[in-house]
């Protein structure tokens, strides 16, 4: 398969990214190994996916890498797409968003390791150690709680709270009605609250 490069200066709000050809048909053909269909799918959606990744990662060079990784995942797993569970664009944006969040978490983990190294080599007080342990435990609890959400709830919550998007932006990015986006976010937050209260 030919891996296509992301055009960094493409207009991220281009209407062709959202409208385009029959995405369900292109995904179906791609699942059968049709590279021409995948190339057409890429052309129709690249600017939307790249725009989402840029907003999460906030680094254009890394965003291009993450977008490429997302399209590779889409190519590998397009047989898993189920049109009865949502739109193809929503499914693809979810994959891109997860890749972007993974990259941000990886960068944050690397930064945390650097801070930890600096702290351990210069010495630290007992209280700062305790505070660091508490923060890590809180992060683990939140990650476990997020993993209990449905894919649709988690995607919406992560866009709103990790990506910093408004409800309207979440609806646009996931290609769903505003009311549906609000419901997913609300239900996800209620679920998170209940789980975090139980594990507190």
C-alpha positions in Angstrom: 0.0 0.0 0.0 1.3 3.5 -0.8 1.3 5.7 2.3 0.1 9.2 1.4 1.6 12.3 3.0 -0.6 14.8 4.8 -0.8 18.2 3.2 0.0 20.4 6.1 -1.5 23.6 4.7 -4.8 22.1 3.5 -7.8 23.9 4.8 -8.9 21.9 7.8 -12.5 23.2 7.5 -12.8 22.3 3.8 -16.3 21.2 2.9 -15.0 18.4 0.7 -13.5 16.8 3.8 -16.9 16.4 5.3 -19.1 15.8 2.2 -17.0 13.9 -0.3 -18.0 10.6 -1.9 -19.8 7.7 -0.3 -17.6 7.0 2.7 -19.4 3.8 3.6 -18.8 2.4 0.1 -15.1 3.5 0.1 -14.6 1.8 3.5 -16.2 -1.3 2.3 -14.0 -1.4 -0.8 -10.9 -0.6 1.3 -11.8 -3.5 3.6 -11.5 -5.7 0.5 -8.0 -4.4 -0.2 -8.9 -1.8 -2.8 -6.1 0.8 -2.6 -7.7 3.2 -5.0 -10.8 3.3 -2.8 -8.6 4.0 0.2 -6.8 6.8 -1.6 -10.2 8.4 -2.4 -11.2 7.9 1.2 -8.0 9.6 2.3 -8.5 12.5 0.0 -12.1 13.0 1.2 -11.3 12.9 4.9 -7.6 13.8 5.5 -8.2 17.5 6.2 -10.9 16.7 8.8 -8.8 14.1 10.6 -5.6 16.2 10.5 -7.5 19.3 11.8 -8.7 17.3 14.8 -5.2 15.9 15.5 -3.6 19.3 15.3 -6.1 20.7 17.9 -5.2 17.9 20.3 -1.5 17.5 19.7 -0.8 21.2 19.0 2.4 20.4 17.1 2.1 20.4 13.3 5.0 18.0 12.7 3.8 15.5 15.3 0.3 16.0 14.1 1.2 14.8 10.6 2.8 11.7 12.0 -0.2 11.0 14.1 -2.6 11.5 11.2 -0.5 9.0 9.1 -0.7 6.5 12.0 -4.5 7.0 12.2 -4.9 6.3 8.5 -2.7 3.2 8.8 -5.0 2.0 11.6 -8.1 2.8 9.4 -6.5 0.8 6.6 -5.7 -2.2 8.8 -9.1 -2.2 10.7 -11.6 -0.9 8.1 -13.2 -4.4 8.2 -14.4 -3.6 11.7 -16.4 -0.6 10.7 -20.1 -1.2 11.3 -22.4 1.5 9.6 -25.2 0.5 12.0 -23.2 1.9 14.9 -22.4 5.3 13.4 -21.2 7.3 10.5 -17.8 6.5 8.8 -16.5 9.9 9.5 -17.3 9.6 13.2 -15.6 6.2 13.3 -12.5 7.6 11.6 -12.4 10.7 13.8 -12.5 8.5 16.9 -9.5 6.5 15.7 -7.6 9.8 14.9 -8.6 11.3 18.3 -7.4 8.2 20.2 -4.1 8.3 18.4 -3.7 12.0 19.2 -4.5 11.5 22.8 -2.0 8.6 23.0 0.7 10.9 21.5 -0.1 13.6 24.1 0.0 11.1 27.0 3.2 9.7 25.7 4.8 13.2 25.6 3.5 14.0 29.1 4.9 10.7 30.4 8.3 11.5 28.9 8.2 14.9 30.4 7.2 13.4 33.8 10.1 11.0 33.6 12.5 14.0 33.0 11.0 15.9 35.9 11.3 12.8 38.1 14.9 12.3 37.1 15.8 15.9 37.8 14.0 15.7 41.2 15.7 12.5 42.2 19.2 13.7 41.2 18.9 17.0 43.1 17.1 15.5 46.1 13.6 16.1 47.2 11.6 16.4 50.4 9.3 13.6 51.7 6.2 15.7 51.1 6.9 16.1 47.4 7.3 12.3 47.0 3.9 11.7 48.7 2.3 14.3 46.5 3.7 12.7 43.3 2.3 9.3 44.5 -1.1 10.8 45.1 -1.2 12.4 41.6 -0.2 9.1 40.0 -2.9 7.2 41.9 -5.5 9.8 40.8 -4.4 9.4 37.2 -4.7 5.6 37.4 -8.2 5.9 38.9 -9.3 8.3 36.1 -7.8 6.0 33.4 -9.6 3.0 34.9 -12.8 4.9 35.1 -12.5 6.1 31.5 -12.0 2.5 30.3 -15.5 1.6 31.7 -17.3 4.0 29.4 -18.7 3.0 26.1 -16.6 3.9 23.1 -19.1 6.7 22.1 -19.1 8.2 25.7 -15.4 8.0 26.0 -14.8 9.6 22.6 -17.1 12.5 23.4 -15.7 13.0 27.0 -12.1 12.9 25.7 -12.8 15.5 23.0 -14.6 17.8 25.5 -12.1 17.5 28.4 -8.8 16.3 27.0 -9.2 18.1 23.7 -10.8 21.2 25.2 -13.7 21.3 22.7 -17.1 22.8 23.2 -20.2 20.7 22.9 -20.9 22.2 19.5 -17.3 21.3 18.3 -17.7 17.8 19.7 -20.9 17.3 17.7 -19.2 18.6 14.5 -16.1 16.5 15.0 -18.1 13.3 15.6 -20.6 14.2 12.9 -23.6 13.8 15.3 -26.4 16.1 16.4 -25.6 18.6 19.2 -28.2 16.9 21.5 -26.5 13.5 21.1 -23.1 15.0 21.8 -24.4 16.6 25.0 -26.1 13.3 26.1 -22.9 11.3 25.5 -20.8 13.8 27.5 -23.4 14.0 30.3 -23.8 10.2 30.6 -20.0 9.7 30.5 -19.5 12.2 33.3 -22.2 10.7 35.4 -20.6 7.3 35.0 -17.1 8.7 35.8 -18.5 10.4 38.9 -20.1 7.3 40.2 -17.0 5.1 39.6 -14.6 7.6 41.1 -16.8 8.1 44.2 -16.9 4.3 44.7 -13.1 4.0 44.3 -12.3 7.0 46.4 
